[in-house]
Structures are given as structure tokens and as C-alpha cells.
């Protein structure tokens, strides 16, 4: 049984096989074959310091291929890992993301999309896109969706009702999403290293011309941002946020043999964007058999300004000055999350402090009680 340190700023949850391996062998980067990054926009700032430890320490000098799988901000983060200087790329991403400002309180979708593209181009520089597309160690997989019918439109009068229809259909069956959306995964290498068991999927190879559009599309929230028209090499269409089908992922994907490391801002996983209120859809321990999830502890979150991690509503509810102060405070506090993970890994304490999640257990409930 786990003996978590309740003073920790992070919690580590693991499925049965992952927990057994960590207890028997300790945690080391060679046992990890897949890195997952969830959708969540500004929520990422709570673990941006953890990304630094993973990039600069845990995966330092990684030479064996590793598949990275991300949607939305998870794609933005994972893209950094595949550049020639990932630490610098992450710092540019964090600075650009925090400091994005707009002339009006209600910027248009086109304005937000333009800002997102500008951030990505600064992160990638002149050679970054080619580095990501050709990286044989960090094998990127960026999840997007291609809207069908009115879901391909930029007209709110057509898009909004279609979004509602897809949400209602999803409430009946998650499989119904494929009537509205095509999942399109942009992958490095000749063939994808990750395969999905649920919903239909189109795989498209990355190239220097489509890296930026693919990552931008992966985070292009309908009605908030504009869609991205046909990235190079992809089927024709209008591409949007991969979180619609794969918000935190339901873990129903095939990946290289080994464990999945999942640095996450929550100790729970919501399969798709429309499943947020459908608690019965949330991932249970049975799907986590080979997963190690690292997240900020509930006690750490409670001590943050406003008692929560950042989200998109901060743009509306807070002034620019208040938001910048808050977001910077969260990233600074995130150093404690990163330091605790580093200590648990380096000292081997993780073997005793991880929380094993049983097949029918809810990760969130275990984390809250730790």
C-alpha cells in the first residue's frame, strides 16, 4: 500500500504493472517508452517547471526512441522536446504564453490564432520545424480533428449549433464523435509509433511545412480560435483542437513496449472535451496499468492564489496586470512540484510514495485522500 508524503507538492499515481516495476527497479528513463501531454491551455503553467526537470534531468542524453503524444497545449509542450535546444524552446513558449496580450477584452478568433502562431514561430525559429519533423529519438504525435459539414465552418451561426449537436451525441456514445469529427494525427517518422483503438484515425507524416500548422491546429478551440486550413500533406479540411476527441486521452492507444509517463496538471483524466461533466467516462485505474502520472498535489493547488491553477477564464475575470501576476506566481510555485518529483526520483522515495491505482478506483479520489 502506498505511503505518500502528505507534505509533497506533487503526487505520483501508477497502475499495477507500472507500480510493480518502479518498486522493483526504481524509476528510470529507460523504462519509459511514451510521454503524454494533455489539453488544458493555461493549466500547463502549473507543471512547466516539471517539464524543465524532465527535459534537463530525467531524459537528459536520451538516445532510445520515445513516442510523445499530445493534444492542444500538450502538443505545444511536446514539440519543445523534439527541438535541438528543448530547454530554450520551453522557456520561449512559457514566456510567450504568459505574456500574450490583446488590444480588446474580447479578441476575435483570428486575433488569438495569429498570436498563437506568432508564439510557435518564435519557439521554432528557423530550423525548429525541420528538427521536430526529423527527430528520430523524440517521435512527435500531434492530435488534431477535422470538422465535418458545418463543423468546418468559421461562421458562428453554423459552427455553434453543430458543436452542440456533437456534444449531445457524445453524451449518448463517445463513438458518435466520428460522425462529426475525423481524428488526424501528425507524426514524425515514416509510420506512427502510436495507434488508437477508438474512433477512426487518419495518420499524416510531419514535414517542415506542417509542423507549425499541425501544432497550432491541435490547440485551436472552436469559437475561440480560427481553424487551420489543410496543413501540408494532410487531407483537405479545416483543422481544430485535438482535445475534442482526446482531451486527457482515455489511454486506449497502442504504444511502444514500456511505460507511459504522464506529467499532468490533474490527478484524473477526462477522455474527450465533451466528457468533462460525464464522470462515468473518466479514466479508471484499469486503463492505467502501464501509466505513471505525476501531478501537482491537491494541497499545493489549495495554496495558490485563488486556490486553483490557471485557466482560460482568467483572461476575462482578471485584469491583464492581475493575470500576469497570478500566472507568474503559479510558475514560480511550480518549482516545488518539480523539486519534489526530482527528489522522489533521485532518492528512490518514489517506490514507497507512489499511489497504486486499482482497476476500479478513481485516481482523483486516491490523490485527494493521500
N, C-alpha and C positions, 0 to 999 in steps of 0.2 A: 504494500500500500504506500502511496506517496506520503512524503513528509515535507510538504512545501514550507519554505521560509516565508512567513506572512509579512515580513518587512521588505520583501523583494519588490522592486518596481516592475518586474516582468514575471509572467507565468509561462511555463512550458507544458503544453499538453501533448500527449502522444498516444497513438493507437497501440494495440497489444504487441504487434511484431516490432514496431519502432521502439517501444519502451524496453522490450526484452534486449534488443541489440545494444541500446545505449547503456543499459545496466551491465551487460556482459562485456562490451568493448569500449565503453566511453563514447562520447560524441566526437567524431572527426569528419572532416570534409570529404574524405574518400568514400564514405558510406552514402553520401547524398548524390542522387542522380538527377534530381529535378528541383527547381526553385520556382515557387508560385507567388504571383503578385496580384492582389485583388483590386477591384474597382473601389472607389471611395473618395476621389478628389482630395480635398484638404486634410482628410483624416490621416493621410500618409505622413503628415508632418510629425505625428506622434512617434513614428518609427524611422524617421530619416537618419537619426543618429545610429540606430541599429543597422541600417544599410551601410553606414560607414565602417562599422566593425566587421560586417560580413565581407564587404569589398576589400578592406585594407588588412584584415587579420585572418578571419576564418577561411576565406577562399584565396588567400594570398598564394601566388605561384601555382594556382590550379592549372593542371595540364591535361587531365582527362576530360572528355566532352561532358557537358552538363546541359540539360534542356531547361530553358526558362519559359514559363507560361504566364502570360499576363493579359489583363483587360484594363482599359482606361488608365488610371494612374499607375497601375501595375505594369502596364506596357511602357510607360514613361520611365519608371524606375529601372525595369529590366533592360531597357535599351542602354542605359548608362553602363551596366555591367559589361556589355559587349563592345564598348569603345576602347581605344588604345590607352586612354587615361580615365578609368571609371570614376576614381575619386573626384577628379576635377569636374567631370561631367555631372556627377551627382550634386556637387556644390553649385554649379551654374544653374542646374534645374531647380534646386531648392531656393536660391536667391531670386530667380526669375518668377517662380511660382508665388512666393510670398509677396513680392513687390509689384505684382500686376495691379494696375490701377486703371480706372476708366473715367472718361470725361463726365459721364452722367451716372445717376444711381441705377438706371435701367439700360445698360448697354444692349445693343442689338446682338442677335446670334452671330452675325457676320463680324462684329467688332470683337467678340470673345474668341471666335475661331481664329481671327487674324492675330490676336495676342498669343494664343496657344501655339500657332505656327511659328511666330517670332521666337518664343521661348525654345522650341525644339530646334530651330535652325541655329540658335546660339549655342545650345548644348552640343550639337553635332559638328559645328564648324565646317571646314571644307572637306575633311576626309572621314568624318564620323559615320556617315551613312554607308559608305563602302566598307568600313571596318565592321559595322554591325551585320551587314549582309553576308560578309565572307568569313566571319569569325567561326572557326571550326571547334573551338572549346565552348564558348558561350553561345549555344544554339537557340536563338530567339524564336519565340512563337507569340505573335501579337493577334489577339482575338478581336474581330470586328463583326458587325452584322450588316447585311444588305437588305434594305427595306423593300417589300413587295407592294405593288399597287400604290395606293395613296401614301404609304409609309416612305416612299421615295421622294415625296413632295416636300418643298420648303414652305408651302402655303399652310399657315396655321389652321385655317378652316378645314383643310383636308387632313393634315397630319394629326391634329389633336383628337378627333373622333376615332381615327384609325388606331392611335395609341391606346385609347380607352378600350376599343374592341379587342385588341391583342391582350390587354391586361385581364379583361373579363374571361376571355377564352383560356388564358393561362391559369386562372383560378380553378377552372374545371379540370384541366390537364396540362401539365408542363409540355407535353408532346405537341400540343396545339400551336405552340410558338412557330413551328416550322411552316405553318400555313401563312404566316405573316413575315417571317424573317429567315434569311439564309445566314448561317454562321460561316464566316470566311476567315480562315487562319493564315496569316502571312508568316512563313517560316524560313529560317536560314537552312542552307544545305539543299541537296537535290530532292530529299524526301523529308517529311516531317518526322520528328522524333517522338511526338505526342499525338495520340489518336483519341478521338471522342467516341464514346459508346452511345451517347444520347443526342438526339436531334441530328439532322443532316448537316454535313460539313464540307465546305469547299476549301481545299488547300492550295495556296498560292506562294511560289518561291519569292523570297525577298531579293531585291536588287537595289543598287544605289539610288535609283529614281523613285522607288516606292516606300523606302523606309520611313521617311518623314510623313508622307500622306497616310500610311498604314497606322502609325502610332497616333497621329492626330485623329484619325477616324475612330480609333479604339477608345478615345475619350470624348467623342463628340455627342453629348447628351441631346436627344431630340428636344426641340423647342428652346433649349438653352444655347446650343451651338448649331451652326450650319453643318449639314452633311458634307462629306468629302467625295467629290465625283471621281469615279473609276481610277484608282491608283494603277500605275503601270503594271501590266501583266495580269491584272485581275479581271473577272467577269464584269461586264458593263453594269453600272448601277450607282446608287447613292449610298455611301458607307457611313455607319454610325457606331455608337458606343457598344463595345463588346459586352459590357455589363448587362445589357438587356437579356442576353441568353446566359451569360456567365459572370454574375456579379461577384460572388466569392468562390464560385465553382462548386459543383456538387461532388467533386473528386471522382466522378465517374469517367475517368480518362485513362488511357493506357500510356505508360511512360517507360523509359529505360529501367532496367532492373536496378533496384536500390531504393533509398528512402527519399521522401519528399520533404523538403524544408520549406516551411510556410511562415515567413515573417508577416504578421498580420496585425491590424490595429484593433481587432476584436477577438475575444476567445470563443467565437462562434462563426459559422459560415452559412450565408444565405445563398442558395443556388443561383437564382436569377433576380434581376432588378424588380420584377413584379411580385417576388416572393417575400418581400420584407415583412409584410403583415401576416404571412401564412406560416405560422410557427411549426406546423406539422411538416413543412417542407425542409426545415433547417437540417443541416447535416448532423447525423448522429455518429457515435463512436465507431460503429461497424464499418463506415466508409473511411475511417482514419487509420486503418491497420498499419500502413507504412508511412504515416504522416507525423512529422514533428512540427507543432505550431508554437511559435513564440509571439507573445502579445503583451502589451502593457497590462499591468495588474489593475483590477478594479480600484484598489486603494490608491494607486498612483493617479489614476484618472480623477478620482474624487478630490484630489488636492490641487488640480489645475484651476486656473481662472475659469469661472463659470461652471466648474465641475464637470467638464466634458472635453472631448477632443474636437478640433476644428471641423467645420462642415461648410457647405456652400451657403447656408443661410447667414453666415457671418458677413457676407458681402452686403446683405440687406439690413440686418439687425444692428450692425455696428458701423460706426464711422470708420473712415479709412485709417485714421490715427489709432483708434481703439483696436481695429482688426490687426494692424501691423504689430502693435504692442503685444497683443494676445498670441498671435501666431509665432512671433519670435520667442515669447516666453515658453510656449509649448516645445519648440525645437530645442531650446536650452534645457528644459526639464527632461527631454528625451535622452539626454546624456546618461541619466541614471538608469533608464531602461537598457541602454546599450552596455553600460558598465556592469550591470548585474548579469546580463547574458554572458559577457566576456568572462567574468569571474566564475560563473557556474560551469562554463565550458573548460576554462583553463585548469580549475582546481578539481574537476571531476564531480563537483557537488550536484551537477545536473542529474546524475544517475539516481540520487536519493530524493531530489526535489521535484522531478517531473511528475506530472499528474497523469496517470494512465486512464484513458477513457474507454470504458467498456462498450460493447457493441450496441447497447440500447440506451446509453447515457448521453445526456446533453452536455457538450463541452462547457457551455456558458454557466450552467448550474454548478459544475465542479469548480470552475475558476472562481465563481462568486463565493463559494464556501471555503476556498483554500485559505 
